[in-house]
């Protein structure tokens, strides 16, 4: 039995445009803000969200 994606993938934000857009919409901010936070905080979703707030 296979599963789609893994928990590791759910906890990170890749450089793919659709993931950047999703995170920006979810946080109510711009894509550039997400990209900047990602550069300084890494690609862990929790760290990016803390950096934005």
C-alpha positions, 0 to 999 in steps of 0.5 A: 500500500502506498501513500501520497506524499510523506509527513516530511513533505507536508512540513516543508515549503518547496520552491515550486510556485504553487507551494509559494502561492498557497503559503502566501494565500494562507498567511495573507501575505505576498509571495515575496514575503514568503520567499524572503522568510524562506531564505532566512528561516529555511524551508520548514513550514513552521519556521516560515510561519513564525518568521512572518508573524 
